[in-house]
Amino acid sequence: MTQLPASSQASVRGGMPAPGSAASLSNEYLTFSIDQQFYGIDILAVREIRAWTEVTSLPNTPDFVRGIINLRGTIVPIYDLRVRFGGGRTSTTPLHVVIVVEAANGTFGLLVDSVSDILSIEQRELQSVPETGVEADSRFLSALVARDERMVSILDLDRLVSHAAAAEMAQIVARQDEPA
């Protein structure tokens, strides 16, 4: 398990930068890869990064729900992003990683191939996601950024897991806890 650096955690607890200051015009994003494609999520949503461990499968869940883990007494659903993005199920190895995040719709883990780095991205660097005519191509993305000869797709965690899907998962987990 990797806890975030104190400097990243401190920014959650500290005050907001003064409007117009250089710090207010950029955000930090944790980047990771899936099938050689790079994605980023706001570092403030990341709670921890964990090595892959087996999960407890649940019946009657969407294909992208890999299962659940017990994280220090909290049941956390694990989502296979490869499946969520329309690919096949991830064949996990000890090198795979779970990024535990907290979004408006709850806490969940994201199964990814690897974590890359933390990028500081200025607002002016973010580009709109182009219209492709296919909703699935961009429905989970909020922006794109070109960095170091690679394109990084910035994910919108609230669109990745809708409120309805999060509520459904909570009900499934609650049923698992009920005595037989």
Helices and strands as residue ranges (DSSP letters): H 6-13, G 22-25, E 26-34, E 37-42, G 43-45, E 46-51, E 65-71, E 74-80, H 81-84, E 97-103, E 106-112, E 114-122, G 123-125, H 135-138, E 141-147, E 150-155, H 157-160, H 163-177
